[in-house]
Amino acid sequence: MATVKFIVKEVAEKKGISNPFVLANETGLNYAICYRLWKSNQQRIDLKTLARLCEVLGVKPGQLLDYQSDT
């Protein structure tokens, strides 16, 4: 089965954001959400949350995701 996961940590670190606490401060998002995104444990995301991440990190939504195919 193919998988899709968040790569927020990798993108954020390229922007100089070193941990989920800093990400929460920069975005104004809840720390628990930022922590789960950082650890790639988040299964769903609100579009407002996604938009805020994109705004702060300077990326498009697809750049926060990684797709792994089975084949």
All heavy atoms as TSV, in Angstrom:
chain	resi	resn	atom	element	x	y	z
A	1	MET	N	N	0.836	-1.185	0.000
A	1	MET	CA	C	0.000	0.000	0.000
A	1	MET	C	C	0.883	1.252	0.000
A	1	MET	O	O	1.836	1.348	0.765
A	1	MET	CB	C	-0.909	-0.018	1.227
A	1	MET	CG	C	-1.747	1.211	1.374
A	1	MET	SD	S	-2.778	1.111	2.843
A	1	MET	CE	C	-4.275	1.738	2.168
A	2	ALA	N	N	0.578	2.189	-0.863
A	2	ALA	CA	C	1.321	3.445	-0.930
A	2	ALA	C	C	1.054	4.271	0.325
A	2	ALA	O	O	0.010	4.137	0.955
A	2	ALA	CB	C	0.898	4.228	-2.164
A	3	THR	N	N	2.029	5.104	0.689
A	3	THR	CA	C	1.872	5.948	1.877
A	3	THR	C	C	2.174	7.404	1.553
A	3	THR	O	O	2.984	7.707	0.686
A	3	THR	CB	C	2.807	5.493	3.013
A	3	THR	OG1	O	4.160	5.580	2.558
A	3	THR	CG2	C	2.501	4.082	3.459
A	4	VAL	N	N	1.506	8.268	2.281
A	4	VAL	CA	C	1.751	9.706	2.214
A	4	VAL	C	C	2.063	10.151	3.631
A	4	VAL	O	O	1.347	9.797	4.568
A	4	VAL	CB	C	0.517	10.472	1.686
A	4	VAL	CG1	C	0.772	11.972	1.694
A	4	VAL	CG2	C	0.150	9.999	0.292
A	5	LYS	N	N	3.149	10.894	3.804
A	5	LYS	CA	C	3.486	11.387	5.136
A	5	LYS	C	C	3.912	12.849	5.055
A	5	LYS	O	O	4.339	13.326	4.008
A	5	LYS	CB	C	4.573	10.542	5.789
A	5	LYS	CG	C	5.934	10.695	5.171
A	5	LYS	CD	C	6.980	9.944	5.965
A	5	LYS	CE	C	8.361	10.350	5.481
A	5	LYS	NZ	N	9.408	9.901	6.361
A	6	PHE	N	N	3.788	13.529	6.180
A	6	PHE	CA	C	4.214	14.919	6.263
A	6	PHE	C	C	5.726	14.982	6.435
A	6	PHE	O	O	6.310	14.174	7.154
A	6	PHE	CB	C	3.544	15.613	7.459
A	6	PHE	CG	C	2.095	15.898	7.240
A	6	PHE	CD1	C	1.128	15.100	7.823
A	6	PHE	CD2	C	1.687	16.952	6.449
A	6	PHE	CE1	C	-0.218	15.352	7.631
A	6	PHE	CE2	C	0.348	17.209	6.239
A	6	PHE	CZ	C	-0.603	16.408	6.833
A	7	ILE	N	N	6.346	15.937	5.770
A	7	ILE	CA	C	7.782	16.172	5.906
A	7	ILE	C	C	8.022	17.598	6.406
A	7	ILE	O	O	8.932	18.288	5.965
A	7	ILE	CB	C	8.537	15.882	4.600
A	7	ILE	CG1	C	7.956	16.681	3.429
A	7	ILE	CG2	C	8.562	14.393	4.301
A	7	ILE	CD1	C	8.836	16.641	2.186
A	8	VAL	N	N	7.203	18.001	7.354
A	8	VAL	CA	C	7.285	19.353	7.905
A	8	VAL	C	C	8.647	19.591	8.548
A	8	VAL	O	O	9.243	20.661	8.386
A	8	VAL	CB	C	6.135	19.599	8.908
A	8	VAL	CG1	C	6.317	20.916	9.640
A	8	VAL	CG2	C	4.797	19.568	8.182
A	9	LYS	N	N	9.158	18.602	9.269
A	9	LYS	CA	C	10.452	18.761	9.941
A	9	LYS	C	C	11.541	19.121	8.937
A	9	LYS	O	O	12.304	20.073	9.153
A	9	LYS	CB	C	10.824	17.478	10.683
A	9	LYS	CG	C	12.184	17.531	11.331
A	9	LYS	CD	C	12.533	16.222	12.007
A	9	LYS	CE	C	13.930	16.283	12.594
A	9	LYS	NZ	N	14.314	15.024	13.222
A	10	GLU	N	N	11.637	18.376	7.857
A	10	GLU	CA	C	12.673	18.600	6.862
A	10	GLU	C	C	12.561	19.993	6.241
A	10	GLU	O	O	13.554	20.697	6.072
A	10	GLU	CB	C	12.608	17.532	5.771
A	10	GLU	CG	C	12.967	16.141	6.251
A	10	GLU	CD	C	11.817	15.369	6.899
A	10	GLU	OE1	O	10.764	15.953	7.207
A	10	GLU	OE2	O	11.992	14.157	7.110
A	11	VAL	N	N	11.332	20.389	5.909
A	11	VAL	CA	C	11.105	21.704	5.294
A	11	VAL	C	C	11.417	22.814	6.288
A	11	VAL	O	O	12.086	23.795	5.967
A	11	VAL	CB	C	9.654	21.816	4.772
A	11	VAL	CG1	C	9.359	23.220	4.268
A	11	VAL	CG2	C	9.404	20.782	3.684
A	12	ALA	N	N	10.939	22.655	7.519
A	12	ALA	CA	C	11.151	23.685	8.546
A	12	ALA	C	C	12.630	23.855	8.866
A	12	ALA	O	O	13.104	24.986	9.038
A	12	ALA	CB	C	10.361	23.331	9.804
A	13	GLU	N	N	13.362	22.752	8.962
A	13	GLU	CA	C	14.790	22.850	9.278
A	13	GLU	C	C	15.550	23.604	8.192
A	13	GLU	O	O	16.497	24.326	8.494
A	13	GLU	CB	C	15.386	21.457	9.494
A	13	GLU	CG	C	14.967	20.877	10.832
A	13	GLU	CD	C	15.493	19.479	11.092
A	13	GLU	OE1	O	15.787	18.739	10.113
A	13	GLU	OE2	O	15.587	19.109	12.279
A	14	LYS	N	N	15.132	23.465	6.941
A	14	LYS	CA	C	15.766	24.226	5.856
A	14	LYS	C	C	15.518	25.724	6.004
A	14	LYS	O	O	16.290	26.535	5.498
A	14	LYS	CB	C	15.246	23.746	4.500
A	14	LYS	CG	C	15.763	22.384	4.111
A	14	LYS	CD	C	15.208	21.950	2.775
A	14	LYS	CE	C	15.643	20.538	2.444
A	14	LYS	NZ	N	15.027	20.042	1.205
A	15	LYS	N	N	14.438	26.082	6.703
A	15	LYS	CA	C	14.094	27.484	6.934
A	15	LYS	C	C	14.648	27.990	8.263
A	15	LYS	O	O	14.340	29.088	8.698
A	15	LYS	CB	C	12.572	27.675	6.915
A	15	LYS	CG	C	11.904	27.256	5.633
A	15	LYS	CD	C	12.270	28.178	4.494
A	15	LYS	CE	C	11.532	27.747	3.240
A	15	LYS	NZ	N	11.798	28.620	2.116
A	16	GLY	N	N	15.428	27.152	8.962
A	16	GLY	CA	C	16.048	27.566	10.212
A	16	GLY	C	C	15.200	27.325	11.449
A	16	GLY	O	O	15.528	27.811	12.526
A	17	ILE	N	N	14.115	26.583	11.305
A	17	ILE	CA	C	13.264	26.250	12.448
A	17	ILE	C	C	13.741	24.904	12.978
A	17	ILE	O	O	13.696	23.904	12.275
A	17	ILE	CB	C	11.778	26.223	12.039
A	17	ILE	CG1	C	11.361	27.625	11.596
A	17	ILE	CG2	C	10.905	25.714	13.175
A	17	ILE	CD1	C	9.972	27.721	11.023
A	18	SER	N	N	14.190	24.892	14.245
A	18	SER	CA	C	14.921	23.740	14.756
A	18	SER	C	C	14.109	22.710	15.522
A	18	SER	O	O	14.605	21.613	15.776
A	18	SER	CB	C	16.059	24.224	15.658
A	18	SER	OG	O	15.529	25.009	16.716
A	19	ASN	N	N	12.881	23.044	15.912
A	19	ASN	CA	C	12.083	22.090	16.688
A	19	ASN	C	C	10.606	22.477	16.654
A	19	ASN	O	O	10.260	23.579	16.213
A	19	ASN	CB	C	12.604	21.982	18.121
A	19	ASN	CG	C	12.561	23.299	18.860
A	19	ASN	OD1	O	11.501	23.887	19.034
A	19	ASN	ND2	N	13.720	23.764	19.301
A	20	PRO	N	N	9.719	21.582	17.120
A	20	PRO	CA	C	8.287	21.874	17.049
A	20	PRO	C	C	7.857	23.052	17.916
A	20	PRO	O	O	6.885	23.733	17.601
A	20	PRO	CB	C	7.612	20.582	17.504
A	20	PRO	CG	C	8.669	19.754	18.112
A	20	PRO	CD	C	9.973	20.219	17.586
A	21	PHE	N	N	8.586	23.335	18.991
A	21	PHE	CA	C	8.262	24.495	19.836
A	21	PHE	C	C	8.457	25.790	19.052
A	21	PHE	O	O	7.609	26.686	19.079
A	21	PHE	CB	C	9.125	24.484	21.100
A	21	PHE	CG	C	8.821	25.618	22.026
A	21	PHE	CD1	C	7.674	25.612	22.805
A	21	PHE	CD2	C	9.674	26.702	22.120
A	21	PHE	CE1	C	7.377	26.662	23.662
A	21	PHE	CE2	C	9.396	27.758	22.972
A	21	PHE	CZ	C	8.242	27.735	23.742
A	22	VAL	N	N	9.560	25.884	18.341
A	22	VAL	CA	C	9.827	27.075	17.518
A	22	VAL	C	C	8.792	27.167	16.399
A	22	VAL	O	O	8.295	28.254	16.093
A	22	VAL	CB	C	11.265	27.038	16.952
A	22	VAL	CG1	C	11.506	28.205	16.003
A	22	VAL	CG2	C	12.288	27.044	18.074
A	23	LEU	N	N	8.448	26.027	15.799
A	23	LEU	CA	C	7.427	26.014	14.749
A	23	LEU	C	C	6.098	26.541	15.281
A	23	LEU	O	O	5.434	27.344	14.624
A	23	LEU	CB	C	7.257	24.600	14.190
A	23	LEU	CG	C	6.241	24.434	13.062
A	23	LEU	CD1	C	6.667	25.231	11.823
A	23	LEU	CD2	C	6.067	22.964	12.713
A	24	ALA	N	N	5.715	26.112	16.481
A	24	ALA	CA	C	4.471	26.582	17.095
A	24	ALA	C	C	4.522	28.088	17.331
A	24	ALA	O	O	3.547	28.800	17.060
A	24	ALA	CB	C	4.213	25.847	18.401
A	25	ASN	N	N	5.650	28.584	17.799
A	25	ASN	CA	C	5.789	30.030	18.034
A	25	ASN	C	C	5.736	30.822	16.737
A	25	ASN	O	O	5.112	31.879	16.674
A	25	ASN	CB	C	7.087	30.336	18.779
A	25	ASN	CG	C	7.013	29.994	20.238
A	25	ASN	OD1	O	5.938	29.941	20.825
A	25	ASN	ND2	N	8.159	29.742	20.837
A	26	GLU	N	N	6.392	30.322	15.709
A	26	GLU	CA	C	6.430	31.023	14.422
A	26	GLU	C	C	5.072	31.038	13.718
A	26	GLU	O	O	4.712	32.019	13.084
A	26	GLU	CB	C	7.474	30.391	13.500
A	26	GLU	CG	C	8.897	30.557	13.954
A	26	GLU	CD	C	9.425	31.962	13.751
A	26	GLU	OE1	O	9.078	32.592	12.741
A	26	GLU	OE2	O	10.197	32.414	14.610
A	27	THR	N	N	4.340	29.940	13.834
A	27	THR	CA	C	3.071	29.811	13.112
A	27	THR	C	C	1.859	30.244	13.926
A	27	THR	O	O	0.817	30.546	13.361
A	27	THR	CB	C	2.833	28.352	12.673
A	27	THR	OG1	O	2.786	27.524	13.843
A	27	THR	CG2	C	3.902	27.875	11.716
A	28	GLY	N	N	2.002	30.225	15.257
A	28	GLY	CA	C	0.849	30.501	16.108
A	28	GLY	C	C	-0.069	29.301	16.255
A	28	GLY	O	O	-1.164	29.404	16.804
A	29	LEU	N	N	0.387	28.135	15.768
A	29	LEU	CA	C	-0.408	26.916	15.865
A	29	LEU	C	C	-0.176	26.245	17.214
A	29	LEU	O	O	0.839	26.480	17.874
A	29	LEU	CB	C	-0.031	25.953	14.736
A	29	LEU	CG	C	-0.283	26.453	13.318
A	29	LEU	CD1	C	0.322	25.489	12.304
A	29	LEU	CD2	C	-1.766	26.643	13.068
A	30	ASN	N	N	-1.092	25.380	17.580
A	30	ASN	CA	C	-0.999	24.622	18.822
A	30	ASN	C	C	0.261	23.756	18.811
A	30	ASN	O	O	0.569	23.113	17.810
A	30	ASN	CB	C	-2.264	23.765	18.950
A	30	ASN	CG	C	-2.299	22.955	20.195
A	30	ASN	OD1	O	-1.625	21.937	20.286
A	30	ASN	ND2	N	-3.090	23.390	21.146
A	31	TYR	N	N	0.958	23.721	19.956
A	31	TYR	CA	C	2.193	22.939	20.041
A	31	TYR	C	C	1.959	21.457	19.735
A	31	TYR	O	O	2.767	20.830	19.054
A	31	TYR	CB	C	2.843	23.086	21.423
A	31	TYR	CG	C	4.002	22.146	21.612
A	31	TYR	CD1	C	5.230	22.416	21.018
A	31	TYR	CD2	C	3.864	20.970	22.340
A	31	TYR	CE1	C	6.302	21.541	21.158
A	31	TYR	CE2	C	4.928	20.095	22.483
A	31	TYR	CZ	C	6.136	20.389	21.897
A	31	TYR	OH	O	7.178	19.517	22.034
A	32	ALA	N	N	0.870	20.890	20.238
A	32	ALA	CA	C	0.603	19.464	20.037
A	32	ALA	C	C	0.490	19.137	18.545
A	32	ALA	O	O	1.005	18.110	18.085
A	32	ALA	CB	C	-0.668	19.045	20.771
A	33	ILE	N	N	-0.146	20.001	17.784
A	33	ILE	CA	C	-0.261	19.792	16.335
A	33	ILE	C	C	1.115	19.883	15.688
A	33	ILE	O	O	1.488	19.042	14.868
A	33	ILE	CB	C	-1.232	20.810	15.706
A	33	ILE	CG1	C	-2.654	20.524	16.175
A	33	ILE	CG2	C	-1.139	20.801	14.187
A	33	ILE	CD1	C	-3.653	21.590	15.811
A	34	CYS	N	N	1.875	20.901	16.068
A	34	CYS	CA	C	3.218	21.064	15.510
A	34	CYS	C	C	4.102	19.879	15.856
A	34	CYS	O	O	4.880	19.413	15.016
A	34	CYS	CB	C	3.847	22.362	16.004
A	34	CYS	SG	S	3.051	23.827	15.309
A	35	TYR	N	N	3.980	19.353	17.065
A	35	TYR	CA	C	4.766	18.191	17.473
A	35	TYR	C	C	4.419	16.968	16.628
A	35	TYR	O	O	5.309	16.268	16.138
A	35	TYR	CB	C	4.546	17.894	18.963
A	35	TYR	CG	C	5.325	16.698	19.445
A	35	TYR	CD1	C	6.656	16.841	19.812
A	35	TYR	CD2	C	4.746	15.439	19.505
A	35	TYR	CE1	C	7.394	15.751	20.242
A	35	TYR	CE2	C	5.475	14.336	19.929
A	35	TYR	CZ	C	6.795	14.497	20.299
A	35	TYR	OH	O	7.518	13.415	20.711
A	36	ARG	N	N	3.133	16.721	16.442
A	36	ARG	CA	C	2.718	15.567	15.633
A	36	ARG	C	C	3.160	15.721	14.183
A	36	ARG	O	O	3.593	14.754	13.546
A	36	ARG	CB	C	1.211	15.352	15.738
A	36	ARG	CG	C	0.775	14.779	17.070
A	36	ARG	CD	C	-0.657	14.311	17.062
A	36	ARG	NE	N	-1.610	15.350	16.703
A	36	ARG	CZ	C	-2.213	16.162	17.575
A	36	ARG	NH1	N	-1.966	16.051	18.861
A	36	ARG	NH2	N	-3.065	17.068	17.162
A	37	LEU	N	N	3.056	16.929	13.640
A	37	LEU	CA	C	3.517	17.172	12.273
A	37	LEU	C	C	5.027	16.964	12.180
A	37	LEU	O	O	5.532	16.389	11.209
A	37	LEU	CB	C	3.152	18.583	11.824
A	37	LEU	CG	C	1.685	18.818	11.505
A	37	LEU	CD1	C	1.388	20.307	11.419
A	37	LEU	CD2	C	1.309	18.129	10.202
A	38	TRP	N	N	5.755	17.435	13.173
A	38	TRP	CA	C	7.212	17.314	13.206
A	38	TRP	C	C	7.634	15.845	13.207
A	38	TRP	O	O	8.587	15.456	12.547
A	38	TRP	CB	C	7.744	18.016	14.456
A	38	TRP	CG	C	9.211	18.287	14.425
A	38	TRP	CD1	C	10.207	17.480	14.899
A	38	TRP	CD2	C	9.850	19.457	13.909
A	38	TRP	NE1	N	11.427	18.064	14.709
A	38	TRP	CE2	C	11.234	19.290	14.110
A	38	TRP	CE3	C	9.388	20.624	13.314
A	38	TRP	CZ2	C	12.166	20.244	13.722
A	38	TRP	CZ3	C	10.316	21.579	12.938
A	38	TRP	CH2	C	11.687	21.380	13.131
A	39	LYS	N	N	6.891	15.036	13.945
A	39	LYS	CA	C	7.196	13.607	14.065
A	39	LYS	C	C	6.520	12.772	12.969
A	39	LYS	O	O	6.625	11.551	12.979
A	39	LYS	CB	C	6.749	13.081	15.430
A	39	LYS	CG	C	7.452	13.729	16.597
A	39	LYS	CD	C	8.903	13.351	16.622
A	39	LYS	CE	C	9.584	13.902	17.851
A	39	LYS	NZ	N	11.001	13.560	17.886
A	40	SER	N	N	5.817	13.415	12.057
A	40	SER	CA	C	5.075	12.757	10.975
A	40	SER	C	C	4.011	11.806	11.508
A	40	SER	O	O	3.715	10.784	10.903
A	40	SER	CB	C	6.024	11.995	10.041
A	40	SER	OG	O	6.905	12.886	9.412
A	41	ASN	N	N	3.424	12.147	12.661
A	41	ASN	CA	C	2.374	11.325	13.262
A	41	ASN	C	C	0.970	11.858	12.994
A	41	ASN	O	O	0.000	11.231	13.393
A	41	ASN	CB	C	2.577	11.219	14.776
A	41	ASN	CG	C	3.802	10.431	15.131
A	41	ASN	OD1	O	4.247	9.583	14.370
A	41	ASN	ND2	N	4.381	10.712	16.276
A	42	GLN	N	N	0.860	13.004	12.364
A	42	GLN	CA	C	-0.435	13.629	12.102
A	42	GLN	C	C	-1.096	12.913	10.928
A	42	GLN	O	O	-0.482	12.731	9.884
A	42	GLN	CB	C	-0.249	15.115	11.796
A	42	GLN	CG	C	-1.507	15.906	11.693
A	42	GLN	CD	C	-2.170	16.150	13.038
A	42	GLN	OE1	O	-1.571	15.985	14.081
A	42	GLN	NE2	N	-3.415	16.544	13.007
A	43	GLN	N	N	-2.347	12.504	11.092
A	43	GLN	CA	C	-3.058	11.795	10.035
A	43	GLN	C	C	-3.908	12.728	9.168
A	43	GLN	O	O	-4.115	12.464	7.993
A	43	GLN	CB	C	-3.959	10.717	10.637
A	43	GLN	CG	C	-3.186	9.629	11.355
A	43	GLN	CD	C	-2.294	8.843	10.415
A	43	GLN	OE1	O	-2.723	8.434	9.355
A	43	GLN	NE2	N	-1.045	8.648	10.801
A	44	ARG	N	N	-4.405	13.791	9.774
A	44	ARG	CA	C	-5.254	14.750	9.059
A	44	ARG	C	C	-4.821	16.160	9.430
A	44	ARG	O	O	-4.239	16.374	10.486
A	44	ARG	CB	C	-6.715	14.557	9.449
A	44	ARG	CG	C	-7.282	13.257	8.992
A	44	ARG	CD	C	-8.754	13.149	9.388
A	44	ARG	NE	N	-9.346	11.957	8.827
A	44	ARG	CZ	C	-9.413	10.799	9.460
A	44	ARG	NH1	N	-8.954	10.692	10.686
A	44	ARG	NH2	N	-9.956	9.756	8.881
A	45	ILE	N	N	-5.177	17.104	8.543
A	45	ILE	CA	C	-4.816	18.488	8.823
A	45	ILE	C	C	-5.916	19.408	8.303
A	45	ILE	O	O	-6.466	19.191	7.218
A	45	ILE	CB	C	-3.439	18.827	8.201
A	45	ILE	CG1	C	-2.953	20.196	8.656
A	45	ILE	CG2	C	-3.484	18.718	6.705
A	45	ILE	CD1	C	-1.507	20.469	8.306
A	46	ASP	N	N	-6.227	20.399	9.074
A	46	ASP	CA	C	-7.200	21.405	8.693
A	46	ASP	C	C	-6.592	22.296	7.607
A	46	ASP	O	O	-5.386	22.576	7.629
A	46	ASP	CB	C	-7.542	22.239	9.946
A	46	ASP	CG	C	-8.602	23.265	9.693
A	46	ASP	OD1	O	-9.792	22.883	9.715
A	46	ASP	OD2	O	-8.250	24.441	9.469
A	47	LEU	N	N	-7.405	22.737	6.670
A	47	LEU	CA	C	-6.877	23.566	5.582
A	47	LEU	C	C	-6.312	24.891	6.091
A	47	LEU	O	O	-5.331	25.397	5.537
A	47	LEU	CB	C	-7.962	23.809	4.535
A	47	LEU	CG	C	-8.354	22.576	3.719
A	47	LEU	CD1	C	-9.479	22.920	2.748
A	47	LEU	CD2	C	-7.164	21.999	2.975
A	48	LYS	N	N	-6.880	25.442	7.142
A	48	LYS	CA	C	-6.331	26.678	7.724
A	48	LYS	C	C	-4.943	26.425	8.303
A	48	LYS	O	O	-4.050	27.260	8.174
A	48	LYS	CB	C	-7.257	27.222	8.814
A	48	LYS	CG	C	-8.499	27.879	8.279
A	48	LYS	CD	C	-9.305	28.476	9.423
A	48	LYS	CE	C	-10.555	29.158	8.906
A	48	LYS	NZ	N	-11.314	29.789	9.980
A	49	THR	N	N	-4.776	25.276	8.934
A	49	THR	CA	C	-3.468	24.907	9.480
A	49	THR	C	C	-2.463	24.742	8.351
A	49	THR	O	O	-1.338	25.247	8.424
A	49	THR	CB	C	-3.575	23.601	10.295
A	49	THR	OG1	O	-4.503	23.801	11.363
A	49	THR	CG2	C	-2.230	23.178	10.846
A	50	LEU	N	N	-2.858	24.052	7.308
A	50	LEU	CA	C	-1.991	23.851	6.153
A	50	LEU	C	C	-1.607	25.188	5.518
A	50	LEU	O	O	-0.433	25.419	5.191
A	50	LEU	CB	C	-2.677	22.948	5.131
A	50	LEU	CG	C	-1.873	22.563	3.903
A	50	LEU	CD1	C	-0.588	21.841	4.283
A	50	LEU	CD2	C	-2.727	21.697	2.980
A	51	ALA	N	N	-2.564	26.068	5.381
A	51	ALA	CA	C	-2.295	27.386	4.795
A	51	ALA	C	C	-1.313	28.179	5.650
A	51	ALA	O	O	-0.405	28.836	5.126
A	51	ALA	CB	C	-3.600	28.160	4.629
A	52	ARG	N	N	-1.454	28.095	6.966
A	52	ARG	CA	C	-0.555	28.830	7.865
A	52	ARG	C	C	0.869	28.277	7.765
A	52	ARG	O	O	1.839	29.039	7.731
A	52	ARG	CB	C	-1.075	28.758	9.303
A	52	ARG	CG	C	-0.256	29.545	10.285
A	52	ARG	CD	C	-0.323	31.039	9.987
A	52	ARG	NE	N	0.560	31.746	10.886
A	52	ARG	CZ	C	1.236	32.838	10.576
A	52	ARG	NH1	N	1.086	33.384	9.385
A	52	ARG	NH2	N	2.019	33.421	11.443
A	53	LEU	N	N	0.995	26.959	7.724
A	53	LEU	CA	C	2.314	26.348	7.560
A	53	LEU	C	C	2.957	26.798	6.249
A	53	LEU	O	O	4.136	27.158	6.222
A	53	LEU	CB	C	2.206	24.829	7.584
A	53	LEU	CG	C	1.950	24.182	8.930
A	53	LEU	CD1	C	1.578	22.715	8.753
A	53	LEU	CD2	C	3.159	24.318	9.838
A	54	CYS	N	N	2.187	26.784	5.181
A	54	CYS	CA	C	2.706	27.201	3.878
A	54	CYS	C	C	3.142	28.661	3.901
A	54	CYS	O	O	4.198	29.008	3.355
A	54	CYS	CB	C	1.654	26.988	2.793
A	54	CYS	SG	S	1.344	25.257	2.425
A	55	GLU	N	N	2.350	29.492	4.542
A	55	GLU	CA	C	2.665	30.918	4.627
A	55	GLU	C	C	3.984	31.144	5.367
A	55	GLU	O	O	4.856	31.876	4.896
A	55	GLU	CB	C	1.522	31.642	5.344
A	55	GLU	CG	C	1.695	33.130	5.446
A	55	GLU	CD	C	0.522	33.794	6.150
A	55	GLU	OE1	O	-0.506	33.134	6.402
A	55	GLU	OE2	O	0.649	34.987	6.460
A	56	VAL	N	N	4.134	30.526	6.519
A	56	VAL	CA	C	5.326	30.722	7.336
A	56	VAL	C	C	6.560	30.081	6.708
A	56	VAL	O	O	7.650	30.662	6.725
A	56	VAL	CB	C	5.099	30.186	8.771
A	56	VAL	CG1	C	6.386	30.144	9.565
A	56	VAL	CG2	C	4.061	31.046	9.487
A	57	LEU	N	N	6.395	28.893	6.141
A	57	LEU	CA	C	7.539	28.182	5.578
A	57	LEU	C	C	7.847	28.576	4.132
A	57	LEU	O	O	8.878	28.184	3.587
A	57	LEU	CB	C	7.305	26.671	5.665
A	57	LEU	CG	C	7.166	26.123	7.094
A	57	LEU	CD1	C	6.795	24.642	7.060
A	57	LEU	CD2	C	8.424	26.356	7.891
A	58	GLY	N	N	6.947	29.322	3.506
A	58	GLY	CA	C	7.181	29.784	2.144
A	58	GLY	C	C	7.155	28.670	1.114
A	58	GLY	O	O	7.969	28.664	0.183
A	59	VAL	N	N	6.223	27.731	1.296
A	59	VAL	CA	C	6.114	26.592	0.377
A	59	VAL	C	C	4.668	26.399	-0.058
A	59	VAL	O	O	3.762	27.017	0.483
A	59	VAL	CB	C	6.625	25.288	1.036
A	59	VAL	CG1	C	8.104	25.387	1.364
A	59	VAL	CG2	C	5.821	24.939	2.270
A	60	LYS	N	N	4.480	25.509	-1.036
A	60	LYS	CA	C	3.141	25.106	-1.457
A	60	LYS	C	C	2.768	23.834	-0.697
A	60	LYS	O	O	3.654	23.100	-0.234
A	60	LYS	CB	C	3.111	24.868	-2.959
A	60	LYS	CG	C	3.334	26.151	-3.740
A	60	LYS	CD	C	3.229	25.911	-5.209
A	60	LYS	CE	C	3.424	27.241	-5.943
A	60	LYS	NZ	N	3.237	27.085	-7.368
A	61	PRO	N	N	1.476	23.527	-0.573
A	61	PRO	CA	C	1.052	22.361	0.213
A	61	PRO	C	C	1.750	21.056	-0.165
A	61	PRO	O	O	2.142	20.281	0.703
A	61	PRO	CB	C	-0.451	22.280	-0.044
A	61	PRO	CG	C	-0.854	23.682	-0.321
A	61	PRO	CD	C	0.307	24.282	-1.066
A	62	GLY	N	N	1.927	20.810	-1.444
A	62	GLY	CA	C	2.554	19.578	-1.883
A	62	GLY	C	C	3.996	19.418	-1.415
A	62	GLY	O	O	4.507	18.302	-1.325
A	63	GLN	N	N	4.647	20.517	-1.099
A	63	GLN	CA	C	6.027	20.467	-0.637
A	63	GLN	C	C	6.133	20.015	0.820
A	63	GLN	O	O	7.243	19.784	1.309
A	63	GLN	CB	C	6.692	21.826	-0.821
A	63	GLN	CG	C	6.845	22.203	-2.287
A	63	GLN	CD	C	7.334	23.617	-2.459
A	63	GLN	OE1	O	6.577	24.570	-2.349
A	63	GLN	NE2	N	8.625	23.748	-2.720
A	64	LEU	N	N	5.003	19.879	1.496
A	64	LEU	CA	C	4.989	19.413	2.880
A	64	LEU	C	C	4.649	17.934	2.980
A	64	LEU	O	O	4.523	17.397	4.078
A	64	LEU	CB	C	3.979	20.230	3.703
A	64	LEU	CG	C	4.284	21.709	3.847
A	64	LEU	CD1	C	3.151	22.420	4.564
A	64	LEU	CD2	C	5.602	21.923	4.572
A	65	LEU	N	N	4.502	17.282	1.833
A	65	LEU	CA	C	4.109	15.881	1.796
A	65	LEU	C	C	5.126	15.051	1.026
A	65	LEU	O	O	5.750	15.531	0.080
A	65	LEU	CB	C	2.743	15.725	1.126
A	65	LEU	CG	C	1.578	16.456	1.754
A	65	LEU	CD1	C	0.367	16.406	0.842
A	65	LEU	CD2	C	1.249	15.874	3.110
A	66	ASP	N	N	5.245	13.779	1.419
A	66	ASP	CA	C	6.088	12.824	0.709
A	66	ASP	C	C	5.239	11.613	0.371
A	66	ASP	O	O	4.524	11.094	1.227
A	66	ASP	CB	C	7.273	12.406	1.584
A	66	ASP	CG	C	8.195	11.458	0.852
A	66	ASP	OD1	O	8.557	11.756	-0.291
A	66	ASP	OD2	O	8.554	10.432	1.446
A	67	TYR	N	N	5.316	11.172	-0.869
A	67	TYR	CA	C	4.546	10.013	-1.331
A	67	TYR	C	C	5.490	8.863	-1.602
A	67	TYR	O	O	6.468	9.018	-2.331
A	67	TYR	CB	C	3.777	10.390	-2.611
A	67	TYR	CG	C	3.076	9.218	-3.263
A	67	TYR	CD1	C	1.893	8.722	-2.739
A	67	TYR	CD2	C	3.609	8.615	-4.382
A	67	TYR	CE1	C	1.248	7.647	-3.332
A	67	TYR	CE2	C	2.978	7.530	-4.990
A	67	TYR	CZ	C	1.796	7.059	-4.451
A	67	TYR	OH	O	1.168	5.986	-5.032
A	68	GLN	N	N	5.203	7.713	-1.008
A	68	GLN	CA	C	5.999	6.508	-1.217
A	68	GLN	C	C	5.120	5.453	-1.891
A	68	GLN	O	O	4.142	5.005	-1.308
A	68	GLN	CB	C	6.512	5.960	0.117
A	68	GLN	CG	C	7.445	6.891	0.848
A	68	GLN	CD	C	8.825	6.964	0.214
A	68	GLN	OE1	O	9.331	5.951	-0.254
A	68	GLN	NE2	N	9.398	8.140	0.186
A	69	SER	N	N	5.482	5.045	-3.085
A	69	SER	CA	C	4.732	4.035	-3.827
A	69	SER	C	C	5.227	2.643	-3.467
A	69	SER	O	O	6.393	2.456	-3.082
A	69	SER	CB	C	4.920	4.276	-5.328
A	69	SER	OG	O	4.298	3.255	-6.060
A	70	ASP	N	N	4.359	1.655	-3.613
A	70	ASP	CA	C	4.740	0.269	-3.360
A	70	ASP	C	C	5.601	-0.301	-4.471
A	70	ASP	O	O	6.358	-1.246	-4.261
A	70	ASP	CB	C	3.494	-0.617	-3.223
A	70	ASP	CG	C	2.795	-0.400	-1.905
A	70	ASP	OD1	O	3.391	0.208	-0.997
A	70	ASP	OD2	O	1.652	-0.843	-1.788
A	71	THR	N	N	5.461	0.248	-5.649
A	71	THR	CA	C	6.154	-0.342	-6.807
A	71	THR	C	C	7.469	0.337	-7.075
A	71	THR	O	O	7.833	1.322	-6.620
A	71	THR	CB	C	5.296	-0.232	-8.063
A	71	THR	OG1	O	4.967	1.141	-8.303
A	71	THR	CG2	C	4.053	-1.063	-7.908
